[in-house]
Amino acid sequence: MRIAIAEADMARDLDEVPIGACIVDAEGNILAAASNRTITNNDPTAHAEILALRAAADKIGNYRLTGTTMYSTIEPCVMCAGALVNARVARLVFGAHDERFGGVETKFRLCDSPDLNHRIEIVSGTLANDCRELMQDFFKMKRSGS
Protein backbone atom coordinates (compact mmCIF):
# COMPACT_ATOMS: atom_id res chain seq x y z
CA MET A 1 0.00 0.00 0.00
CA ARG A 2 2.92 2.35 0.60
CA ILE A 3 3.79 2.11 -3.10
CA ALA A 4 0.22 3.01 -4.03
CA ILE A 5 0.39 5.98 -1.65
CA ALA A 6 3.66 7.12 -3.24
CA GLU A 7 1.91 6.95 -6.63
CA ALA A 8 -0.97 9.00 -5.23
CA ASP A 9 1.56 11.61 -4.07
CA MET A 10 2.91 11.78 -7.63
CA ALA A 11 -0.61 12.31 -8.99
CA ARG A 12 -1.16 15.13 -6.50
CA ASP A 13 2.09 16.76 -7.58
CA LEU A 14 0.73 16.78 -11.16
CA ASP A 15 -2.52 18.35 -9.91
CA GLU A 16 -4.33 15.07 -10.55
CA VAL A 17 -6.73 13.54 -8.03
CA PRO A 18 -4.32 11.72 -5.69
CA ILE A 19 -5.09 8.07 -6.27
CA GLY A 20 -2.44 5.43 -6.69
CA ALA A 21 -2.44 1.72 -7.39
CA CYS A 22 0.00 -1.14 -7.75
CA ILE A 23 -0.25 -4.79 -8.70
CA VAL A 24 1.86 -7.60 -7.28
CA ASP A 25 2.10 -11.22 -8.37
CA ALA A 26 1.55 -14.21 -6.10
CA GLU A 27 5.18 -14.04 -4.91
CA GLY A 28 4.86 -10.36 -4.01
CA ASN A 29 6.84 -9.03 -6.98
CA ILE A 30 5.63 -5.65 -8.21
CA LEU A 31 4.26 -5.96 -11.75
CA ALA A 32 3.13 -2.36 -12.13
CA ALA A 33 2.35 0.84 -10.27
CA ALA A 34 0.46 3.87 -11.52
CA SER A 35 -1.30 7.05 -10.50
CA ASN A 36 -4.26 8.93 -11.88
CA ARG A 37 -3.51 10.61 -15.22
CA THR A 38 -6.94 11.61 -16.53
CA ILE A 39 -5.98 15.28 -16.94
CA THR A 40 -2.38 14.68 -17.99
CA ASN A 41 -3.39 12.09 -20.61
CA ASN A 42 -6.67 13.80 -21.54
CA ASP A 43 -8.24 10.37 -21.02
CA PRO A 44 -11.29 9.72 -18.83
CA THR A 45 -10.21 6.08 -18.42
CA ALA A 46 -6.70 6.90 -17.14
CA HIS A 47 -7.49 5.99 -13.55
CA ALA A 48 -4.60 4.60 -11.51
CA GLU A 49 -6.15 1.13 -11.42
CA ILE A 50 -6.69 0.97 -15.19
CA LEU A 51 -3.17 2.17 -15.94
CA ALA A 52 -1.70 -0.37 -13.50
CA LEU A 53 -3.79 -3.17 -15.05
CA ARG A 54 -2.62 -2.23 -18.55
CA ALA A 55 1.04 -2.11 -17.51
CA ALA A 56 0.88 -5.40 -15.58
CA ALA A 57 -0.87 -7.19 -18.46
CA ASP A 58 1.72 -5.84 -20.87
CA LYS A 59 4.56 -6.96 -18.59
CA ILE A 60 3.36 -10.56 -18.31
CA GLY A 61 1.97 -10.73 -21.85
CA ASN A 62 -1.52 -11.71 -20.77
CA TYR A 63 -4.66 -9.72 -19.99
CA ARG A 64 -5.59 -12.25 -17.32
CA LEU A 65 -3.83 -11.33 -14.12
CA THR A 66 -4.74 -14.44 -12.16
CA GLY A 67 -3.12 -14.79 -8.76
CA THR A 68 -2.36 -11.07 -8.50
CA THR A 69 -3.25 -8.52 -5.84
CA MET A 70 -4.09 -4.91 -6.59
CA TYR A 71 -3.47 -2.25 -3.96
CA SER A 72 -5.40 0.99 -4.41
CA THR A 73 -5.50 4.01 -2.14
CA ILE A 74 -9.22 4.53 -2.72
CA GLU A 75 -12.08 2.13 -3.33
CA PRO A 76 -12.19 1.60 -7.10
CA CYS A 77 -15.05 3.08 -9.13
CA VAL A 78 -17.42 0.94 -11.19
CA MET A 79 -15.21 1.16 -14.30
CA CYS A 80 -12.12 0.04 -12.40
CA ALA A 81 -13.97 -2.63 -10.42
CA GLY A 82 -15.29 -4.10 -13.67
CA ALA A 83 -11.79 -4.10 -15.16
CA LEU A 84 -10.45 -5.90 -12.08
CA VAL A 85 -13.08 -8.61 -12.51
CA ASN A 86 -12.35 -8.90 -16.25
CA ALA A 87 -8.62 -9.19 -15.53
CA ARG A 88 -9.31 -11.97 -13.02
CA VAL A 89 -7.37 -10.24 -10.25
CA ALA A 90 -7.45 -12.50 -7.19
CA ARG A 91 -7.37 -9.93 -4.41
CA LEU A 92 -8.05 -6.22 -3.97
CA VAL A 93 -6.64 -4.28 -1.03
CA PHE A 94 -7.79 -0.67 -0.77
CA GLY A 95 -7.46 2.14 1.70
CA ALA A 96 -10.40 4.51 2.05
CA HIS A 97 -13.96 3.98 0.90
CA ASP A 98 -15.33 6.25 -1.82
CA GLU A 99 -18.70 7.35 -0.49
CA ARG A 100 -19.75 8.88 -3.82
CA PHE A 101 -18.51 6.46 -6.49
CA GLY A 102 -17.33 3.28 -4.78
CA GLY A 103 -17.84 0.25 -7.01
CA VAL A 104 -16.61 -2.41 -4.58
CA GLU A 105 -18.40 -1.98 -1.23
CA THR A 106 -19.92 1.47 -0.85
CA LYS A 107 -22.32 1.86 -3.78
CA PHE A 108 -21.99 -1.35 -5.79
CA ARG A 109 -20.54 -4.78 -5.10
CA LEU A 110 -19.02 -5.60 -8.47
CA CYS A 111 -15.90 -7.37 -7.25
CA ASP A 112 -17.67 -10.07 -5.28
CA SER A 113 -21.06 -10.16 -6.99
CA PRO A 114 -22.52 -13.66 -7.24
CA ASP A 115 -23.94 -12.58 -10.63
CA LEU A 116 -20.48 -12.45 -12.21
CA ASN A 117 -18.23 -15.33 -13.21
CA HIS A 118 -15.26 -14.11 -11.14
CA ARG A 119 -15.15 -12.87 -7.57
CA ILE A 120 -12.30 -11.01 -5.94
CA GLU A 121 -11.20 -11.28 -2.33
CA ILE A 122 -11.62 -7.79 -0.84
CA VAL A 123 -9.62 -6.23 1.99
CA SER A 124 -10.68 -2.68 2.79
CA GLY A 125 -9.41 -0.10 5.24
CA THR A 126 -5.67 -0.67 4.83
CA LEU A 127 -3.96 2.59 5.83
CA ALA A 128 -7.37 4.18 5.35
CA ASN A 129 -6.58 7.32 7.33
CA ASP A 130 -3.47 8.06 5.27
CA CYS A 131 -5.37 7.48 2.02
CA ARG A 132 -8.36 9.56 3.12
CA GLU A 133 -6.13 12.44 4.24
CA LEU A 134 -4.45 12.57 0.82
CA MET A 135 -7.84 13.10 -0.80
CA GLN A 136 -9.15 15.52 1.82
CA ASP A 137 -6.02 17.67 1.77
CA PHE A 138 -6.05 17.77 -2.03
CA PHE A 139 -9.66 18.95 -2.24
CA LYS A 140 -9.21 21.45 0.61
CA MET A 141 -6.31 22.94 -1.35
CA LYS A 142 -8.43 23.05 -4.52
CA ARG A 143 -11.29 24.79 -2.73
CA SER A 144 -8.96 27.35 -1.18
CA GLY A 145 -7.56 28.18 -4.61
CA SER A 146 -3.96 27.30 -3.71
NUGU-994222 format. One record per residue (C-alpha): residue number from 1; x, y, z. Coordinates in nm, 4 decimals, m for minus. Layout:
N
<NUM; <X; Y; Z>>;
...
end
This chain:
146
<1; <0.0000; 0.0000; 0.0000>>;
<2; <0.2917; 0.2349; 0.0595>>;
<3; <0.3794; 0.2108; m0.3098>>;
<4; <0.0219; 0.3012; m0.4032>>;
<5; <0.0386; 0.5977; m0.1646>>;
<6; <0.3658; 0.7115; m0.3244>>;
<7; <0.1911; 0.6947; m0.6628>>;
<8; <m0.0974; 0.9002; m0.5231>>;
<9; <0.1561; 1.1612; m0.4070>>;
<10; <0.2910; 1.1783; m0.7631>>;
<11; <m0.0608; 1.2311; m0.8986>>;
<12; <m0.1165; 1.5133; m0.6498>>;
<13; <0.2089; 1.6759; m0.7584>>;
<14; <0.0730; 1.6778; m1.1162>>;
<15; <m0.2516; 1.8354; m0.9910>>;
<16; <m0.4335; 1.5070; m1.0547>>;
<17; <m0.6735; 1.3538; m0.8027>>;
<18; <m0.4319; 1.1719; m0.5690>>;
<19; <m0.5091; 0.8070; m0.6270>>;
<20; <m0.2436; 0.5431; m0.6692>>;
<21; <m0.2436; 0.1716; m0.7394>>;
<22; <0.0003; m0.1141; m0.7746>>;
<23; <m0.0246; m0.4795; m0.8700>>;
<24; <0.1865; m0.7596; m0.7284>>;
<25; <0.2103; m1.1217; m0.8373>>;
<26; <0.1551; m1.4214; m0.6098>>;
<27; <0.5179; m1.4040; m0.4912>>;
<28; <0.4864; m1.0355; m0.4005>>;
<29; <0.6836; m0.9029; m0.6978>>;
<30; <0.5632; m0.5651; m0.8214>>;
<31; <0.4258; m0.5959; m1.1748>>;
<32; <0.3127; m0.2362; m1.2135>>;
<33; <0.2353; 0.0845; m1.0272>>;
<34; <0.0460; 0.3875; m1.1515>>;
<35; <m0.1296; 0.7049; m1.0496>>;
<36; <m0.4261; 0.8934; m1.1882>>;
<37; <m0.3515; 1.0606; m1.5217>>;
<38; <m0.6936; 1.1614; m1.6528>>;
<39; <m0.5985; 1.5281; m1.6937>>;
<40; <m0.2379; 1.4681; m1.7995>>;
<41; <m0.3391; 1.2086; m2.0605>>;
<42; <m0.6674; 1.3798; m2.1540>>;
<43; <m0.8241; 1.0370; m2.1018>>;
<44; <m1.1288; 0.9720; m1.8828>>;
<45; <m1.0210; 0.6083; m1.8422>>;
<46; <m0.6701; 0.6897; m1.7145>>;
<47; <m0.7495; 0.5986; m1.3550>>;
<48; <m0.4601; 0.4603; m1.1511>>;
<49; <m0.6146; 0.1129; m1.1421>>;
<50; <m0.6693; 0.0967; m1.5190>>;
<51; <m0.3165; 0.2167; m1.5943>>;
<52; <m0.1703; m0.0374; m1.3505>>;
<53; <m0.3786; m0.3171; m1.5049>>;
<54; <m0.2620; m0.2233; m1.8549>>;
<55; <0.1035; m0.2110; m1.7511>>;
<56; <0.0880; m0.5404; m1.5584>>;
<57; <m0.0868; m0.7190; m1.8462>>;
<58; <0.1724; m0.5841; m2.0873>>;
<59; <0.4558; m0.6961; m1.8589>>;
<60; <0.3357; m1.0556; m1.8314>>;
<61; <0.1972; m1.0732; m2.1847>>;
<62; <m0.1519; m1.1713; m2.0766>>;
<63; <m0.4659; m0.9721; m1.9986>>;
<64; <m0.5590; m1.2250; m1.7321>>;
<65; <m0.3830; m1.1333; m1.4117>>;
<66; <m0.4743; m1.4445; m1.2159>>;
<67; <m0.3119; m1.4789; m0.8762>>;
<68; <m0.2359; m1.1070; m0.8496>>;
<69; <m0.3251; m0.8522; m0.5844>>;
<70; <m0.4091; m0.4907; m0.6586>>;
<71; <m0.3472; m0.2251; m0.3962>>;
<72; <m0.5399; 0.0987; m0.4411>>;
<73; <m0.5498; 0.4006; m0.2137>>;
<74; <m0.9221; 0.4528; m0.2717>>;
<75; <m1.2079; 0.2125; m0.3332>>;
<76; <m1.2190; 0.1603; m0.7098>>;
<77; <m1.5047; 0.3082; m0.9129>>;
<78; <m1.7419; 0.0940; m1.1193>>;
<79; <m1.5212; 0.1158; m1.4302>>;
<80; <m1.2119; 0.0042; m1.2403>>;
<81; <m1.3966; m0.2629; m1.0416>>;
<82; <m1.5288; m0.4100; m1.3672>>;
<83; <m1.1789; m0.4097; m1.5158>>;
<84; <m1.0453; m0.5900; m1.2079>>;
<85; <m1.3076; m0.8610; m1.2509>>;
<86; <m1.2355; m0.8905; m1.6247>>;
<87; <m0.8619; m0.9189; m1.5530>>;
<88; <m0.9310; m1.1970; m1.3017>>;
<89; <m0.7367; m1.0236; m1.0251>>;
<90; <m0.7447; m1.2503; m0.7193>>;
<91; <m0.7366; m0.9926; m0.4410>>;
<92; <m0.8048; m0.6219; m0.3969>>;
<93; <m0.6645; m0.4277; m0.1033>>;
<94; <m0.7791; m0.0675; m0.0766>>;
<95; <m0.7460; 0.2144; 0.1702>>;
<96; <m1.0403; 0.4511; 0.2052>>;
<97; <m1.3959; 0.3978; 0.0897>>;
<98; <m1.5331; 0.6248; m0.1820>>;
<99; <m1.8699; 0.7348; m0.0492>>;
<100; <m1.9751; 0.8875; m0.3823>>;
<101; <m1.8508; 0.6461; m0.6487>>;
<102; <m1.7329; 0.3276; m0.4783>>;
<103; <m1.7845; 0.0248; m0.7009>>;
<104; <m1.6605; m0.2405; m0.4580>>;
<105; <m1.8398; m0.1984; m0.1232>>;
<106; <m1.9924; 0.1468; m0.0848>>;
<107; <m2.2324; 0.1856; m0.3779>>;
<108; <m2.1993; m0.1348; m0.5793>>;
<109; <m2.0538; m0.4782; m0.5105>>;
<110; <m1.9020; m0.5600; m0.8474>>;
<111; <m1.5899; m0.7373; m0.7250>>;
<112; <m1.7672; m1.0074; m0.5284>>;
<113; <m2.1061; m1.0164; m0.6990>>;
<114; <m2.2525; m1.3664; m0.7243>>;
<115; <m2.3945; m1.2580; m1.0630>>;
<116; <m2.0484; m1.2448; m1.2210>>;
<117; <m1.8231; m1.5332; m1.3212>>;
<118; <m1.5258; m1.4112; m1.1139>>;
<119; <m1.5147; m1.2873; m0.7575>>;
<120; <m1.2296; m1.1013; m0.5942>>;
<121; <m1.1198; m1.1276; m0.2327>>;
<122; <m1.1618; m0.7788; m0.0841>>;
<123; <m0.9623; m0.6234; 0.1994>>;
<124; <m1.0677; m0.2677; 0.2790>>;
<125; <m0.9411; m0.0100; 0.5238>>;
<126; <m0.5666; m0.0671; 0.4831>>;
<127; <m0.3959; 0.2594; 0.5828>>;
<128; <m0.7375; 0.4176; 0.5346>>;
<129; <m0.6580; 0.7324; 0.7333>>;
<130; <m0.3473; 0.8065; 0.5270>>;
<131; <m0.5367; 0.7479; 0.2024>>;
<132; <m0.8358; 0.9560; 0.3122>>;
<133; <m0.6126; 1.2439; 0.4240>>;
<134; <m0.4454; 1.2567; 0.0822>>;
<135; <m0.7839; 1.3103; m0.0799>>;
<136; <m0.9153; 1.5518; 0.1817>>;
<137; <m0.6020; 1.7666; 0.1775>>;
<138; <m0.6047; 1.7769; m0.2034>>;
<139; <m0.9658; 1.8947; m0.2241>>;
<140; <m0.9206; 2.1451; 0.0605>>;
<141; <m0.6306; 2.2938; m0.1345>>;
<142; <m0.8428; 2.3049; m0.4522>>;
<143; <m1.1294; 2.4792; m0.2726>>;
<144; <m0.8960; 2.7351; m0.1176>>;
<145; <m0.7562; 2.8179; m0.4615>>;
<146; <m0.3957; 2.7301; m0.3711>>;
end
